[in-house]
Amino acid sequence: MSHDEFRAALSRLAAGVVLVTAQEPPLDPDDPTAPSGEDAGMTATAFLSVSLDPPLVLVSLRAGSRMDDLLAEQPLWAVSVLSESQRHIAGRFAMKGRVSDRLLFEEIPHVRGEVTGAPLVGGALATLECRTEQRVPAGDHTLVIGRVLTTSLPSADGEPLLYFRGRYRQLG
């Protein structure tokens, strides 16, 4: 089986789309006046619920990616479950060679998580703030299991953004 055959087979599995976010730790964590680090965001389709008790979720990150490296040192992160009207957000944070995340966040309505300090996208179907419980190397990815610390339902309206056959889709 080739990589292309494997990718084609799994492209038939519809997946929800989320934005995973975190804030880099301050350069000097011992100095309370040190500025916070930059925000980082990444579109993910490999995100799922793992356990209700305790509340755990899992996200799969490409090994060595910026988010993988950041979550190796920053245990606090967040997830925004994107609605079909937020396709542009998913596309922007999935681009290779994109402009800095700081500029992308400036153009997207968001609030800071009370626990994590990570950006939470305004109008998302749901947001979760998490703390890493476990990191599991898995081939060319890292599976990050996080304990859910807070949840919110910012938008009661809208349908989920889906990813199917290599494109963003909507229900129906």
Sequence and secondary structure as in RCSB ss.txt:
>XXXX:A:sequence
MSHDEFRAALSRLAAGVVLVTAQEPPLDPDDPTAPSGEDAGMTATAFLSVSLDPPLVLVSLRAGSRMDDLLAEQP
LWAVSVLSESQRHIAGRFAMKGRVSDRLLFEEIPHVRGEVTGAPLVGGALATLECRTEQRVPAGDHTLVIGRVLT
TSLPSADGEPLLYFRGRYRQLG
>XXXX:A:secstr
  HHHHHHHHTTS EE EEEEEE   S TT TTS    EEEEEES EEEEETTTTEEEEEEETTSHHHHHHHH  
EEEEEE BGGGHHHHHHHH TT   HHHHHHTS EEE TTT  EEETT SEEEEEEEEEEEEETTEEEEEEEEEE
EE   SS  BEEEETTEEEE  
